[in-house]
Amino acid sequence: MPSSPVPSSCRMQPLCGTAESALCECPCLGYEPRSIRWTHTRCQPIPPYHNARLVWLQAELAQREQSSGQADQPSRKQVYTVDLRNHGDSPHADTHDSHGMTADLVAFTQAKSIPKACLMGHSMGGRAAMHFALNNPQLSERLIVVDISPVSIPGTIGEMGSIFSAMKNVSLPADLSLSKGRQAAKEALLQTVGSDSVDFILLNLRKRPQTGEFYWACNVDILHNSLPGFSNYGAHIANLPAFTGPTTFICGTHSPYMNPDDWPEVLKFFPNASLHWLDTGHLVHLEEPHKFIEIVTQFLNEP
């Protein structure tokens, strides 16, 4: 089943208050400018929260709608929940790596006139946020990394390859309704993918109203091909100066994405970092939302 073609817009989710929409130019495809549609919510900051705007970056296969509640509650400020390239409604690109995502984010902050951002990222989004902050400390006020390490390689890379292969093998007739198509895709995916991941994956399943064709919103082929680069992340940041801004890591005790033994190495890149453990798996913000929000709120209040 195909991924979606390059959409005409990259959308930013409204979170609270009064929304505003406009068009801007943003090189979401590497360095090629594209017109993207954005929706931005203006919320009055409530002291003592910092005035820097919060940019919330999602994990692989995730979309901004899945975390809009978590992004809204802790900040009461201007918040952008972003679909990174090759995900959700953002444009597809021929590459998917840290350099490209950082270039997209730099253009995004410039287009929105954000002098400094609070970056919060989960998994792939966390690595994108770390890469952005290490390369652009002048644009980064503080950093929240959710269940991912800059050092260790997750043991689930092989599992992700199997998931992408299963997604590409799904074939659905156009005359099925979206609900029946989701059920058929679920049955097909369950042959190779664990039940705890299937519903999460199915949020990417879309149906074209004109033709009835089913497609994946995310760029499955490029994401699959980019997996080996996930293991080379350390080489991309090895020679960068440390990010000395306030940083916190929020990780799950039952997740393989952060090895506690790596913490001394993590501090070499983020010397002002703190570490919080919650009794969760990889989806920390969804499994323990109240504790997660409490940690984020406290961190955003710190001087």
Sequence and secondary structure as in RCSB ss.txt:
>XXXX:A:sequence
MPSSPVPSSCRMQPLCGTAESALCECPCLGYEPRSIRWTHTRCQPIPPYHNARLVWLQAELAQREQSSGQADQPS
RKQVYTVDLRNHGDSPHADTHDSHGMTADLVAFTQAKSIPKACLMGHSMGGRAAMHFALNNPQLSERLIVVDISP
VSIPGTIGEMGSIFSAMKNVSLPADLSLSKGRQAAKEALLQTVGSDSVDFILLNLRKRPQTGEFYWACNVDILHN
SLPGFSNYGAHIANLPAFTGPTTFICGTHSPYMNPDDWPEVLKFFPNASLHWLDTGHLVHLEEPHKFIEIVTQFL
NEP
>XXXX:A:secstr
  B    S   B   SSEEEEEEEEEEEETTEEEEEEEEEEE    TTS SSEEEEE  TT  GGGGHHHHHTTT
 S EEEE  TTSTTS   S  SHHHHHHHHHHHHHHTT SSEEEEEETHHHHHHHHHHHH GGGEEEEEEES  S
SS  TTHHHHHHHHHHHHH    TTS HHHHHHHHHHHHTTTS HHHHHHHHTTEEE TTT  EEESS HHHHHH
HHHHHTTHHHHHTTS    S EEEEEETT SS  GGGHHHHHHH TTEEEEEES  S HHHHSHHHHHHHHHHHH
H  
